């Protein structure tokens, strides 16, 4: 179900992970097939809301940044003095771009023309991103999400194959994008160390070194109810209750060890300072 509406939820939220803030949704919901772990699928299902008042949405972000110190002090989001807004927190905007209320170019250009702002979005479908932004004043950022294919086949079936996502990285750079890698969600399951070692090796060979973010798998009882048996098997170790809403994570002490192991393997191929954040 796709519903076109004007959103009244015009609140730009502070953030300190992928971005400095999260913009109000242009699209809320997604038609991707990563429902087994995506938090959007817990309650939203296949419903998609397209918000057609793009100018109001952007103005919310512009109002948010108005009184911020500028240039922005260096942080894990960037060192270029700009504030980065995540424009696709609740959807894969690349996959869903044909449903946008205005062309993706036009919406991105609003951020490009603003002296204090830039945009960022994550995607599991980089092959669908063909927009040339070499004429922009600033490089918009796209974060290409990857995981070992053996996990992707189970948790996000029928999506773009991981090896082709990796191949798209250099193409996107040639189109003018700043490309980061999104290791999300990271799956800790028997054999995971070898799987990620092979993934890092492939990325190093094909796409070289890139900045990245690292986010371990979270879970929820509603996701376990909907997941396939194979997906449940991969997600079962993420079982420690994190908060009152029922979100589950890997047990904290085990997760700390696993993330250190992740960094140890990563450092065989890349500099650790390319990890923008890890949790």
N, C-alpha and C positions, 0 to 999 in steps of 0.2 A: 504494500500500500504506500503510495506517495501522495502526500498532501501539500499543496502550495498555500502558504499563508504569510502574514506579516508577523514577525516575532515581536513580542512586547518585552522579552527578556533581554534588555540591552545593557547588560552588566559585564564589563571587562574585569576579569579576575586576575589578581597577582599570581605569579608562578615563579618557581625558582629551579625548575628542572630543564625541560626542553626549551623553555622560553621565559621571557620576563613577564608575560601576561598571556592569558587565554582570551581570545576574541569571542564575542557572542557567535552563536552558530549560524553560518550560512546554510548548512545542511546538518540536521540532527538525525542520525541513523545511517545505515550503510547496507549495501547489497553484497558485500564481500562474504566469503565463505570461511571466515575464521571465528565462527560463532562459538566454538568449543571453549575459547579462553577470553574472547573480547568482552570487556565489561559492558559494552553497549547492549549485548545480547541478553544480559541477565533479566532485564525487564522490558526492553524495547522491541525485541523480536525482529520482525521484518518491516516494521513501520519506519517510514522515512518522512521527515518534515523538511520541506524546502522553504526557506525564509527569503522572500523576494525583496525585502527592504535593505538591500546591500549598503546603501549610503548611510542609513541609520546605524547599521552594524559597524561600519568603519568609523563613523563619527564617535561612537562609544570608545573605541580604542584611542582616537585622536584626543578626546577629552581626558582619558586616563593618563596619557603621557604629558599633558600640557604643563603640569607643575612638577614634573620629575627633573632632577638635576641633569644638565646636559653640557658637555658629552657625558654619557653614562660611565661610571667607574667600571673598570674591567671586572668581569665575573665569568662564571662557567658557561654562560650563554654566548658571550662574545668579548672581544677586546677592541672592537671598532667604534665604540662610543654610542652605538645605536641600541634601541630597545626592540627586542624581537617578540612578535606576537604570533602565537600558534593559531593559525586560521582554520585548522581542521581537527580539533581535539576529539570531536565526537563523530567523525566519519573519515573515510579515505577520500579526500577531495579529488585526487587524480582519477580514481575509479568513478567517482560520482560527478565529474565535471560537466557532463552533458546535461545534468539537471540543474546546474547553477543558474541563478536569476540573471546573471550577466556573464559574458565571456571571462574565463579565468585570467586572461591578459589584463582586462580592464580592472578587475578587482586587485590583482597584484600591483598594478601601476599606481593605485591609490597609495600603497605603502611606499613604493619606489619614489613617488613625488613628495612624500612627507619627509622633512629634514631630520626627524628624530626616530623614525620607525623603519623596521624591515619585517619581513614575513618569514615564517617557517611552517612546514607541513611534513607529515610522514606518509609514506605510501608503501604498499606491497605490490603495486602495479606500475613500476617505473616505465615499462614499455609503452604505456598509454600517455606518458608525458612527452609531448612533442613540441611544446611551446618554446620558441627561440626567444631568449631574454637578453641577448648580447647587446641590444640597444638600451637596456635599462641603465640607470645611474648606479644602482647597487645590485649585487647578486642576491636574488632571493634564495633561500635555503630550502633544500628538500632532503629529507632523511629517509634513506632506503632501508626498509626493514628486512632483516635476513635471520635465518636460523638453519641448522643442518637440515638437508632435504628429508632425511628419514623422519624427523619430527614434523616438518611442514606437511608431508604427505598425510599424516594422521590428524594434526590439529587444524590445518587450513587446507583441506583437499580442494583440488580443482582451481587453485590460485596460480599465479605466475610462478614458474619454476625458479628456484633460488639461483641457479647458475646463470639464468638469463637476467635476473635482477642485478647480479654482480656485473655482468657484461654491459648493462645499461649505464653504469656509473660514469664511465669515461665519455659516453655519448652525451649525457646530461651536462657534464662539464663543458663540452664543446658548444652546447647550446646556451652557455652563460650561467648555469646554475652553480651555486655552492652546494656541494654534495657531502653530506655526512652519512655514516652508517648507523643504523638503529638495530643493535642486537637486542631484540625484544619480540616475544619474551624469551629469556634464557631458560632452557629446560635442563634441570639437574636430574638425570636418570642414569642407571647403570650403563656405562659406556660413553657418557657424555664428553669426557675429556678428549677421547680420540676423535669424536665427531666434530668438536670445536677446533681441535688442532687441524683437521683436514679443511674445515671451513676457512680458518685464518690463512692457511697456506694458499688456498684458491684465490682468496681476495688479494693477498699480497702479489700473486703472480699476475692476476688479471687487472686489478684496479689500483695497486700500490697502496700507499699509506693514506688514510683519511681520518679525520676526527670522527668520534663516535659517542654514542651513549649506550648504557648497558642497564637493562631492566629485567630482573628475575620474574619468572612466572608467578602470578597470583591466581587464586582460585575462589570458588564460591559454591555453596551447596546447590544453587539453582543451575550453575553450569554443569556440575556433576550429574544432575538429573537429566540434562539434555544431551550430554556428550555420548559419543560412541564408546563401546567397551575399550577399544584401543586408546582413545583419548583419555578415558578415565585412568587407564593404566599409567600413561605418561604424566598425568597431573596429580596422582594420588599422594605424592610426597609433599606437595604444597598444601599442608593440612593444618597449620597452626592458625587459630583464630586471631585476626589482626585487630578488628574493631567491632563496634556494636552492630554494624551493618552486615556482619557475617563474612567479610572478605577474609580469605585465608592466604597465607604465605608459607614459604619454607621456614621451619623452625629457626629462630634467630641465630643461635650458635652454629647450627649446621650451615646456614646460609652464609655466615661470615667466612667460614672455612672454604665453602664452595666458591665464593666470589674471589677469595685470595688465590685459589687454584686457577680460576678463570684468568686472573691477571698474570699469573705465572706463565700460562700457556700463551696468552696474548703477547707477552713481552718477548717471546721467541721470534716474533715476526714484526712487531710494531713498537714504537716508543709509548711508554705508559702515559706520557703527558698528552697523548691524542685522545684519551678517554675523558670526555667532558664531565661525565658523572656516572656513578655506578651504584645501584642499590637493588 
